[in-house]
Amino acid sequence: MDQQGAQTVWNSLANAIDEIVLRNSSALSFEELYRNSYNLVIQKHGKLLYDGVTCKISSHLSTTAQHLASTPDASLLEEVSISFDEHITTMSMVRDILMYMDRTYVETHNEKSTFIQGLHLYRTIVWEHFNVQSRVSELLLKAITDERVGELTDNRDVLKKILSMLLQIDTAENSNVYERDFDEAFLGRTQEFYQMESSEFLAENSASDYVKKAKRRLEEEKLRAAALVLPPTTVDELQNILHNELIKRHAKTLVSMENSGFSVLLKDETKIDAMREMYDLFVKIPASLDDLRNALCERVKEDGSALVADQERGVSDPSLFVQGVLKMNDRYSSIVDYAFRGEPKAKKRLKESFENFLNVDTRAASCLAVYADMLLRSSIKGASEEEVSKMLNNVILVFRFISDKDVFETYYKEHLAKRLLTGRSVSDEAEKQLVSLLKAECGYQFTSKLEGMFNDMRISRDTREAYKNCKRERAVQSRGGGESSVDIDVDVLTTGYWPNVKVPVCKLPQPVQSAMDEFSDFYLKKHTGRKLSWQTSTGTGEIKATFGSNGNIRTYNLIVSTYQMCILMLFNDESELTLRQIAYKTGIPDLELQRHLISLCTPKYRILRKSSKGRGISGDDDTFSINDDYKSNARRVKIPLVSMSSMKEVVQNKYATDGKVGQVLGSLPGTSVEVLPPQLEEERRHLVEAATVRIMKARKQLHHNDLIAEVTKQLQSRFVPTPQFIKKRIEGLIEREYLERNEDDHRLYMYVA
């Protein structure tokens, strides 16, 4: 085929393309057209065909460009969409005709395929026309902005088609038309829009209203992106801009905002839904969640500090303090579970906040021991098994917050001892259940002494029964003679298990002393090698007291403490005694003597009269005598002891003149929460030294910081020693040659075998 013949064939193909563009293709024979293009390529006229098609398509597109350039803005978007759809249809039909050329000539000469060349020509001729692209891009952005400000629009399909057109051109040509002509401007306008709107809205509305608005905006943008089929890269960038402008930039303001911020919402239990909405918004920017957690922690610490302050001022007693902690825990745990959706980090921060204010001093440990004592003495009475378990688990809940667990153990052991020795525990099962819970928390070593106390009480019951049987046998053998006239019930306690109260033995009445000697003989014969140390500061007695004269005799059985019994028995021989005389005859320590004397002089239980006026005792020469006018409706009268707190006034009155008030007040139990009991401090020294030696024996040598960390880790189940305390004990071990410093590095310790 010569050049002229080839031109003739091409002319027929050109006319066919014109008809396709004009949508008059129904009369065309696509088989014939395909054969003509095939022949041109076969006959080496591929360049003529390729260039001719490019020229013909360019001519039609130039006409389209001129039409669009003169189209008004109101219909431009729709016209562009229609023109591109028609162009795609045209190029699809032309591609079918030139299929053989695409497979051979195009690949051989490294040209664009027919369809891709058509897209390229549309971009360069139509889209990049000086009066088309800029107008279309601006109209696209304006349409989206109009939607954002609430104006109704019905051209989303048109927007979607134009954006799809840009993406299709980019994909075909591997160009950046979409990013250059829409994406950059779209993201920039979005940032500006939401930067201004968010600031203005927040300045005029509450934090909760802002959160609702922000969530609504995020949802709107999500739906718009889906409707316009924006590519993932744009969606990700759009989301980042929205999160930064709507959340991150205002996070701190939303938390601290006056009257409506998250910190304020925490004060109102009814605002938990608003808190949850704010969390759900903030969770989209994980770093901003720290602002919410910090606000929660500060609120807990403030409430906790208020509880501590109330307890210091005496507004709330120890039980109310613990109940306040439990109420706080219930409230803020609910907030974490619901508003924070149970987030582990929030739970951890909540726990740390409670630990922060509960471990300022030893107050929490002592208050918790008092609270547990109240439960086991009275509060669980009549409660169901489930209710008892809940109450005891609440004790463990607060116990977990306390770092100085050995302080709690000390106080708890004192209260347990009183309950066991006075028989005031409501339920032995509840007592053992709480010890089991403590054992599960801290291990066997923590509760071994407590379990030993229960074991002592069990053995004591058996011992008392054996002693009674022995006395009965003696009475039968002696036919009623020889045995003591005083009946005593003795609890034999193991020294290492029970609180070690070093109080001198007071001078007991002779009948009581004889009964004690009899029991000692009985016990030591059965248990050789043991030693009994009598604790006269504890225990109770029942004595028969007679009041009145001249035919008006009244007899009562008085249930009193051992000290009160010793005091009252003195008045069998004396009608009046001074404080100094009573102290000499009984040997009772000064403060305890005053406490027990005041208990016998209270208005309701005035067994004794004192010469001075007022609640306290004026001095060593204050005199006491039996109150013959004492009356009671009951025949058995229990004389209660005045509380230790009421003794402060007595101490202040007596010691104010010699400047010993602070010294004496500090010796009263329960009057200081800053200072550790001396016995506990000594025990801590031993524990730290023992742990240090164990670690060094196993490791042979350790750096200072590593040793501090290891010792703290080993002891944290009982208490958390300070680095200074550990360092001091290390110095003591070096002095006693358990450890030595490395000559080259003084911070490196070595074990001395």
C-alpha positions in Angstrom: 0.0 0.0 0.0 1.5 3.3 -1.2 1.3 6.6 0.7 -1.8 7.8 -1.3 -3.7 4.6 -0.6 -2.8 4.8 3.1 -4.0 8.4 3.2 -7.3 7.3 1.6 -7.8 4.6 4.3 -6.9 7.1 7.1 -9.4 9.6 5.7 -12.2 7.0 6.1 -11.0 6.3 9.7 -10.9 10.0 10.5 -14.5 10.4 9.2 -15.5 7.5 11.4 -13.9 9.1 14.5 -15.9 12.3 13.7 -19.1 10.3 13.6 -18.2 8.6 16.9 -17.6 12.0 18.5 -20.9 13.2 17.2 -22.6 10.0 18.5 -23.6 8.9 15.0 -21.8 5.6 15.2 -24.8 3.3 14.7 -24.2 3.2 10.9 -20.5 2.4 11.2 -19.0 -1.0 10.6 -16.5 -1.5 13.4 -15.3 -4.7 11.8 -14.4 -2.8 8.6 -12.8 0.0 10.6 -10.7 -2.5 12.6 -9.5 -4.1 9.3 -8.5 -0.7 7.9 -6.5 0.2 10.9 -5.0 -3.3 10.9 -3.9 -2.9 7.2 -2.3 0.5 7.9 -0.2 -1.0 10.6 0.7 -4.1 8.6 1.7 -1.9 5.6 4.1 0.1 7.8 1.8 3.2 8.1 1.4 3.0 11.9 2.9 6.4 12.4 0.4 7.9 10.0 -2.4 6.3 11.9 -1.1 7.2 15.4 -0.4 10.8 14.6 -3.6 11.2 12.7 -5.7 9.9 15.7 -3.8 12.2 18.0 -4.5 15.2 15.7 -8.1 14.3 15.3 -8.8 13.9 19.0 -6.9 17.1 19.8 -9.0 19.0 17.3 -12.3 17.8 19.0 -10.9 18.5 22.4 -9.9 22.1 21.4 -13.5 22.7 20.5 -14.6 21.3 23.9 -12.1 23.5 25.7 -13.4 26.6 24.0 -16.9 25.6 24.9 -16.0 25.0 28.6 -14.0 28.2 28.8 -17.1 30.2 27.9 -19.4 28.2 30.1 -20.7 30.2 33.1 -19.7 29.1 36.7 -23.2 28.0 37.5 -23.0 25.1 35.0 -19.3 24.6 34.6 -18.9 21.6 36.9 -21.7 19.7 35.2 -20.4 20.6 31.8 -16.9 19.4 32.6 -18.3 16.2 34.0 -20.4 15.6 30.9 -17.5 16.4 28.5 -15.2 14.0 30.3 -17.8 11.2 30.3 -18.3 11.7 26.5 -14.6 11.8 25.9 -14.2 8.5 27.8 -16.9 6.9 25.7 -15.3 8.2 22.5 -11.9 6.9 23.5 -13.3 3.5 24.5 -14.8 3.1 21.0 -11.7 4.4 19.2 -9.5 2.1 21.3 -11.6 -0.9 20.1 -10.9 0.1 16.5 -7.2 0.6 17.1 -6.7 -2.4 19.2 -4.1 -4.0 16.8 -2.1 -0.7 16.7 -1.9 -0.6 20.6 -0.6 -4.2 20.6 2.1 -3.7 18.0 3.0 -0.2 16.9 2.5 1.4 20.4 4.6 -1.1 22.2 7.3 -1.2 19.6 7.7 2.6 19.4 7.2 3.1 23.2 4.2 5.4 22.7 1.1 5.9 24.9 -1.8 3.6 24.2 -4.8 5.1 22.5 -6.9 5.4 25.6 -4.1 6.8 27.8 -3.1 9.2 25.0 -6.7 10.4 25.0 -6.6 11.1 28.7 -3.3 12.9 28.3 -4.8 15.1 25.6 -7.8 15.9 27.7 -5.6 17.0 30.5 -3.3 19.2 28.4 -6.0 20.7 26.1 -9.1 20.8 28.2 -8.3 20.6 31.9 -5.2 22.8 31.8 -6.9 25.5 29.7 -6.3 28.8 31.5 -10.0 29.4 31.9 -11.1 25.9 33.0 -8.8 24.4 35.6 -8.6 27.3 38.0 -12.4 27.9 37.9 -13.3 24.2 38.3 -10.9 23.8 41.3 -12.3 26.9 43.0 -15.9 25.7 42.4 -15.0 22.3 43.9 -13.7 23.9 47.1 -16.6 26.4 47.3 -19.2 23.6 46.9 -17.5 21.7 49.9 -17.3 24.8 52.0 -21.0 25.6 51.3 -21.9 22.1 52.5 -19.9 22.7 55.7 -21.7 25.9 56.5 -25.1 24.2 56.0 -26.1 25.2 52.5 -28.0 22.5 50.7 -26.3 21.1 47.6 -27.4 18.5 45.1 -24.2 18.3 43.0 -22.3 15.7 45.1 -22.4 13.3 42.1 -20.9 15.9 39.9 -18.1 16.6 42.5 -17.5 12.9 42.8 -17.2 12.5 39.0 -14.7 15.4 38.6 -12.6 14.1 41.4 -12.7 10.7 39.9 -11.6 12.2 36.6 -8.6 13.7 38.2 -7.7 10.5 39.9 -8.2 8.6 36.7 -5.9 10.9 34.8 -3.3 10.6 37.6 -3.5 6.8 37.5 -3.2 6.6 33.7 -0.3 9.1 33.4 1.3 8.6 36.8 0.9 12.4 37.2 0.0 14.6 40.2 -3.0 16.5 38.8 -5.3 15.5 41.7 -2.8 16.6 44.4 -1.7 19.7 42.5 -5.1 21.0 41.5 -7.3 19.9 44.4 -5.8 18.0 47.3 -3.4 20.6 48.6 -5.9 23.4 48.4 -8.7 21.2 49.8 -6.6 20.3 52.9 -5.4 23.8 53.4 -8.9 25.3 53.2 -10.1 22.5 55.6 -7.5 23.4 58.2 -8.3 27.1 57.9 -12.1 26.5 58.2 -11.9 24.3 61.3 -9.2 26.4 62.9 -11.5 29.4 62.8 -14.8 27.6 63.6 -13.4 25.6 66.5 -12.0 28.7 68.2 -15.1 30.8 67.7 -17.4 28.0 68.9 -15.4 27.2 72.0 -15.3 30.8 73.0 -19.1 31.0 73.0 -20.2 27.6 74.2 -19.5 25.0 77.0 -17.0 22.2 76.7 -19.7 19.6 76.4 -21.4 21.4 73.6 -18.1 21.7 71.8 -17.5 18.0 72.2 -20.9 17.2 70.6 -20.1 19.7 67.8 -16.7 18.2 67.1 -18.0 14.7 67.0 -20.8 15.8 64.6 -18.2 17.5 62.4 -16.0 14.4 62.4 -18.9 12.2 61.3 -19.9 14.7 58.6 -16.4 14.7 57.1 -16.3 10.9 57.2 -19.6 10.7 55.3 -18.5 13.3 52.8 -15.2 11.6 52.2 -17.1 8.3 51.5 -19.6 10.0 49.3 -16.9 11.7 47.2 -14.8 8.5 47.2 -11.7 10.4 48.3 -8.5 8.4 48.1 -7.0 6.9 51.3 -4.1 9.3 51.3 -6.5 12.3 51.3 -8.8 10.7 54.0 -5.8 10.1 56.3 -4.5 13.7 55.9 -8.0 15.0 56.3 -8.4 13.0 59.5 -5.1 14.3 60.9 -6.1 17.9 60.2 -9.5 17.4 61.8 -8.0 15.7 64.9 -5.4 18.4 65.3 -7.7 21.3 64.9 -10.8 20.0 66.7 -9.1 18.0 69.5 -5.4 18.4 70.0 -5.3 22.2 69.8 -8.1 22.6 72.3 -7.4 19.5 74.6 -6.0 21.4 77.6 -8.7 24.1 77.3 -11.5 21.4 77.2 -10.0 19.9 80.4 -9.5 23.1 82.4 -12.3 25.2 81.0 -14.1 27.1 83.8 -17.6 25.8 84.7 -17.7 23.1 82.0 -14.3 21.5 81.5 -13.5 17.9 82.3 -12.0 18.9 85.7 -15.4 20.4 86.6 -17.4 17.5 85.2 -15.5 15.2 87.6 -17.1 17.0 90.6 -20.6 16.1 89.4 -21.6 12.4 89.4 -24.5 13.2 87.0 -22.1 14.3 84.2 -20.6 10.9 83.6 -22.1 10.7 80.1 -20.5 14.0 79.2 -17.2 12.7 80.5 -17.6 9.6 78.3 -18.3 11.7 75.2 -15.1 13.8 75.9 -13.1 10.6 76.3 -14.5 9.2 73.1 -13.4 12.4 71.3 -9.9 12.5 72.9 -9.2 8.8 72.2 -8.7 9.7 68.6 -5.5 11.6 69.7 -4.0 9.1 72.2 -1.5 11.7 73.5 -4.3 14.0 74.6 -5.7 11.3 76.9 -2.9 12.2 79.3 -4.8 15.5 79.9 -7.9 13.6 81.0 -5.9 11.2 83.2 -4.0 14.1 84.8 -7.3 15.8 85.6 -8.7 12.6 87.1 -5.5 12.2 89.3 -5.6 15.8 90.5 -9.3 15.5 91.4 -8.7 12.3 93.4 -5.7 13.8 95.2 -7.7 16.9 96.1 -10.6 14.8 97.4 -8.1 12.6 99.2 -6.3 15.5 100.8 -9.7 16.9 102.0 -10.3 13.5 103.7 -6.9 13.6 105.3 -7.5 17.2 106.5 -10.9 16.3 108.0 -9.3 13.4 109.8 -6.5 15.6 111.1 -9.0 18.2 112.4 -11.0 15.5 114.1 -14.1 16.1 111.9 -14.1 12.4 110.9 -13.0 9.4 112.9 -10.8 6.6 111.4 -13.8 4.6 110.3 -15.4 7.5 108.5 -12.0 8.2 106.9 -11.9 4.7 105.5 -15.5 4.8 104.4 -14.7 8.1 102.6 -11.8 6.4 100.8 -14.1 3.5 99.8 -16.8 5.9 98.6 -14.2 7.8 96.6 -12.9 4.5 95.1 -16.4 3.4 94.1 -17.1 6.8 92.5 -13.9 7.1 90.5 -13.7 3.5 89.6 -17.2 3.9 88.0 -15.9 6.9 86.1 -12.9 4.9 84.8 -15.0 1.9 83.9 -17.7 3.9 82.1 -16.3 7.2 81.0 -12.8 5.9 80.3 -14.2 2.6 79.1 -12.1 0.6 81.5 -8.8 1.8 80.0 -5.9 0.1 81.7 -3.7 3.2 81.9 -6.5 5.2 83.6 -6.9 2.4 86.1 -3.2 2.5 86.8 -3.2 6.2 87.3 -6.2 6.0 89.5 -4.5 3.5 91.7 -1.3 5.7 91.9 -3.5 8.7 92.9 -5.0 6.8 95.8 -1.5 5.6 96.8 -0.2 9.2 96.7 -2.5 10.6 99.4 -2.9 7.5 101.4 0.9 7.1 101.9 1.8 10.6 103.1 2.1 9.2 106.6 0.9 6.1 108.6 -2.6 7.5 109.1 -4.2 5.3 106.5 -2.7 2.1 107.9 -3.9 2.9 111.5 -7.3 4.1 110.3 -7.8 0.9 108.2 -6.9 -1.2 111.3 -9.5 0.7 113.3 -12.1 0.3 110.5 -11.4 -3.5 110.3 -11.7 -3.6 114.1 -15.1 -1.9 114.0 -16.4 -4.3 111.3 -15.3 -7.4 113.2 -16.6 -6.1 116.6 -20.0 -4.9 115.5 -20.7 -3.8 111.9 -20.9 -7.3 110.4 -23.4 -8.4 113.0 -26.6 -9.7 111.3 -25.1 -9.3 107.8 -25.4 -12.0 105.2 -22.4 -14.0 104.1 -22.2 -12.0 100.8 -22.4 -8.7 102.7 -19.6 -9.8 105.1 -17.4 -10.9 102.1 -18.0 -7.5 100.5 -17.0 -5.6 103.6 -13.9 -7.6 104.1 -12.9 -7.3 100.5 -13.3 -3.5 100.9 -10.7 -3.7 103.7 -8.3 -5.5 101.3 -9.1 -2.9 98.5 -7.8 -0.1 100.7 -5.0 -2.3 102.0 -3.6 -2.7 98.5 -3.2 1.1 98.3 -1.0 1.2 101.4 2.7 0.8 100.9 3.6 0.5 104.6 1.8 -2.8 105.0 3.8 -3.7 108.1 2.4 -0.6 109.9 -1.1 -1.9 109.2 -0.1 -5.3 110.5 1.2 -3.8 113.7 -2.0 -1.8 114.4 -4.2 -4.7 113.2 -2.5 -7.1 115.5 -3.1 -4.8 118.5 -6.8 -4.6 117.7 -7.0 -8.3 117.0 -5.4 -9.0 120.4 -8.0 -6.9 122.2 -10.8 -8.6 120.3 -9.6 -12.1 121.0 -8.7 -11.5 124.7 -12.0 -9.7 125.5 -14.2 -12.0 123.4 -15.6 -9.0 121.5 -15.3 -10.5 118.0 -18.7 -11.0 116.3 -17.6 -13.9 114.1 -14.5 -16.2 114.2 -15.2 -17.2 110.6 -15.0 -13.5 109.5 -11.8 -13.1 111.5 -10.2 -16.1 109.8 -11.6 -15.0 106.4 -9.9 -11.6 106.6 -6.6 -13.2 107.7 -6.9 -15.5 104.6 -7.4 -12.5 102.4 -4.3 -10.8 103.8 -2.4 -14.1 103.3 -3.4 -14.2 99.7 -2.2 -10.6 99.2 1.1 -10.7 101.1 2.0 -14.4 101.6 2.3 -16.7 104.6 5.1 -14.7 106.3 2.8 -11.7 106.7 0.0 -13.6 108.5 2.0 -16.2 110.4 1.8 -14.3 113.6 -1.9 -13.6 113.2 -2.6 -17.2 112.7 -0.4 -18.0 115.7 -2.6 -15.8 117.8 -5.7 -17.8 116.8 -3.8 -21.0 117.6 -2.9 -19.6 121.0 -6.6 -18.9 121.8 -7.5 -22.4 120.8 -4.8 -23.9 123.0 -5.8 -21.6 125.8 -9.3 -22.9 125.8 -8.0 -26.4 126.2 -5.6 -25.3 128.9 -8.4 -23.5 130.9 -10.6 -26.6 130.7 -7.8 -28.8 131.9 -7.1 -26.4 134.8 -10.7 -26.5 135.8 -10.7 -30.2 135.8 -7.6 -30.2 137.9 -9.1 -27.9 140.4 -12.2 -30.0 140.7 -10.1 -33.1 141.3 -8.2 -31.3 144.0 -11.4 -30.1 145.6 -12.7 -33.6 145.7 -9.5 -34.9 147.2 -9.3 -32.2 149.8 -13.1 -32.2 150.3 -13.5 -28.5 149.7 -10.3 -27.2 151.3 -7.0 -25.9 150.1 -8.0 -24.4 146.7 -8.0 -20.7 146.0 -11.2 -18.7 146.6 -10.6 -16.8 143.3 -11.5 -18.3 140.0 -9.3 -17.2 137.1 -9.4 -17.8 133.4 -5.9 -17.5 131.8 -5.0 -17.0 128.2 -1.5 -18.3 127.6 0.1 -16.3 124.7 3.2 -16.9 122.7 5.5 -13.9 123.1 6.5 -13.7 119.4 3.0 -13.7 118.1 1.3 -11.0 120.2 1.9 -7.3 120.6 4.9 -6.9 122.9 3.7 -4.5 125.6 6.5 -3.9 128.1 4.5 -2.8 131.1 5.7 -3.5 134.7 3.6 -6.0 136.6 1.4 -4.2 139.1 0.9 -5.3 142.7 -2.1 -7.6 142.7 -4.4 -8.3 145.7 -3.2 -11.4 147.6 -6.1 -13.7 146.7 -5.6 -13.0 143.0 -1.8 -13.5 143.4 -2.4 -16.8 145.1 -4.7 -18.0 142.2 -2.1 -17.0 139.7 0.6 -18.9 141.6 -1.6 -22.0 141.5 -2.1 -21.7 137.8 1.6 -21.2 137.3 2.4 -24.4 139.2 -0.2 -26.3 137.1 1.0 -25.0 133.8 4.8 -25.3 134.4 4.4 -28.9 135.5 2.8 -29.7 132.2 5.2 -27.6 130.1 8.7 -27.8 131.5 11.2 -25.3 130.3 8.7 -22.6 129.6 8.4 -19.2 131.4 5.2 -17.3 132.2 5.2 -13.5 132.2 2.0 -12.1 133.5 0.5 -9.1 131.6 -1.5 -7.3 134.3 -2.1 -4.3 132.0 -4.8 -6.5 130.2 -7.6 -8.6 131.4 -10.8 -8.0 133.3 -12.2 -9.1 136.7 -15.6 -9.3 138.3 -15.7 -8.1 142.0 -18.5 -7.9 144.5 -19.0 -4.3 145.8 -21.2 -3.2 148.7 -22.5 0.4 149.0 -24.6 2.3 151.6 -25.1 1.9 155.4 -27.8 2.0 158.1 -30.0 -0.7 156.6 -29.7 0.7 153.0 -27.1 -1.8 151.7 -26.8 -2.2 148.0 -24.6 -5.0 146.4 -23.4 -5.0 142.8 -21.1 -7.2 140.8 -18.7 -4.8 139.0 -17.0 -5.9 135.8 -13.7 -4.0 135.8 -10.2 -4.0 134.3 -7.3 -5.6 136.2 -6.0 -2.1 137.1 -9.5 -1.0 138.3 -9.8 -4.1 140.4 -6.4 -3.4 142.1 -7.5 0.2 142.8 -10.9 -0.7 144.3 -9.5 -3.5 146.4 -7.4 -0.9 148.3 -10.5 0.7 149.7 -11.3 -2.5 151.7 -8.6 -1.3 154.1 -8.6 2.5 153.6 -11.5 5.0 153.4 -9.5 7.6 151.6 -6.3 7.6 149.5 -4.3 10.1 147.5 -3.1 9.6 143.9 0.4 9.2 145.2 -0.6 6.5 147.7 -2.6 4.6 145.1 0.4 4.7 142.7 2.7 3.4 145.4 0.4 0.6 146.6 -0.5 -0.7 143.1 2.6 0.1 141.0 0.4 1.1 138.0 2.1 3.4 135.5 1.1 7.0 135.9 -0.9 7.6 132.8 -2.8 4.3 133.0 -3.5 5.0 136.7 -5.0 8.3 135.9 -7.1 6.9 133.1 -8.5 4.1 135.3 -9.2 6.4 138.2 -11.0 8.9 135.9 -13.1 6.0 134.6 -14.2 5.2 138.2 -15.1 8.8 138.8 -17.3 9.5 135.7 -20.9 10.9 136.5 -22.6 7.7 135.2 -20.2 5.2 136.9 -19.1 7.2 140.0 -17.8 4.4 142.1 -15.2 6.7 143.6 -15.3 10.4 144.7 -12.3 12.7 144.0 -11.6 15.8 145.9 -10.8 18.0 142.9 -13.4 19.5 140.5 -13.5 19.0 136.8 -12.8 16.0 134.6 -9.1 15.7 135.2 -6.9 15.1 138.3 -5.3 18.1 139.9 -2.2 16.4 141.2 -0.5 13.8 143.3 -2.3 15.0 146.4 -5.8 14.6 144.9 -7.8 12.3 147.2 -10.2 9.5 146.4 -12.8 7.7 148.4 -15.7 5.2 148.0 -19.0 6.8 146.9 -21.5 5.2 149.2 -24.3 6.9 147.4 -23.7 5.0 144.2 -26.8 3.4 142.7 -27.6 1.4 139.6 -30.7 -0.4 138.3 -28.5 -3.3 137.1 -26.9 -5.8 139.5 -24.0 -6.5 137.1 -22.3 -3.2 136.1 -19.6 -3.0 133.5 -17.3 0.0 134.1 -16.0 1.3 130.8 -12.6 3.0 130.3 -12.4 6.6 129.1 -11.0 6.9 125.6 -7.3 7.7 125.0 -8.3 10.9 123.2 -10.1 12.3 126.2 -6.8 11.7 128.2 -5.1 14.5 126.2 -7.0 17.1 128.2 -6.0 15.5 131.5 -2.3 15.4 130.4 -2.4 19.0 129.3 -3.8 20.1 132.6 -1.3 18.1 134.7 1.9 18.7 132.7 1.3 22.2 131.4 3.4 23.7 134.2 6.5 21.7 133.6 6.7 21.8 129.8 6.2 18.0 129.3 2.9 18.1 127.4 4.4 17.3 124.0 6.6 14.5 125.4 3.7 12.8 127.3 1.2 13.3 124.5 3.6 11.6 122.1 3.6 8.5 124.4 -0.2 8.1 124.2 -1.3 5.4 121.8 -2.9 6.7 118.6 -1.8 10.3 119.1 0.8 10.4 116.4 0.7 9.2 112.8 4.0 10.6 111.7 6.3 8.5 113.9 6.6 4.7 113.6 6.3 2.6 116.7 9.9 1.9 118.0 9.4 -1.8 117.8 8.4 -1.6 114.1 11.3 0.7 113.3 13.7 -1.8 114.8 12.0 -4.7 112.8 12.4 -2.7 109.6 16.1 -2.3 110.3 16.5 -6.0 110.7 14.5 -6.8 107.5 16.5 -4.4 105.4 19.8 -5.8 106.7 18.7 -9.4 106.2 17.5 -8.7 102.7 20.8 -6.9 101.9 22.9 -9.8 103.2 20.8 -12.4 101.3 21.2 -10.4 98.0 24.9 -9.8 98.4 25.5 -13.4 99.4 23.9 -14.6 96.2 25.4 -11.9 93.9 28.8 -11.4 95.6 29.1 -7.8 94.4 26.7 -5.1 93.3 26.6 -1.5 92.4 24.9 0.9 94.9 21.9 1.7 92.8 21.3 -2.0 91.8 21.5 -3.0 95.5 19.0 -0.3 96.5 16.6 -1.5 93.7 16.9 -5.2 94.7 16.3 -4.5 98.4 13.2 -2.4 97.6 11.8 -5.1 95.3 12.2 -7.8 98.0 10.6 -5.7 100.7 7.8 -3.9 98.9 5.2 -6.5 99.9 5.7 -5.3 103.5 6.9 -1.7 103.2 8.8 0.5 100.8 12.1 1.6 102.4 13.6 4.9 101.4 17.0 4.9 99.6 18.4 6.8 102.6 17.2 4.2 105.1 18.7 1.4 103.0 22.0 3.3 102.6 22.2 3.7 106.4 21.7 0.0 107.0 24.4 -0.7 104.3 26.8 1.5 106.3 26.0 -0.5 109.4 26.7 -3.8 107.6 30.0 -2.4 106.4 31.0 -1.4 110.0 30.1 -5.0 111.1 32.2 -6.4 108.2 29.3 -8.1 106.4 30.1 -6.0 103.3 33.0 -4.0 102.1 33.6 -1.3 99.4 35.6 -1.9 96.3 38.9 0.0 96.5 38.6 1.4 93.0 34.9 2.1 93.0 33.4 3.1 96.4 29.8 2.7 95.0 30.5 -1.0 94.4 29.8 -3.3 97.4 31.4 -6.7 97.9 30.2 -9.5 100.1 32.5 -10.6 102.9 32.3 -14.4 103.3 
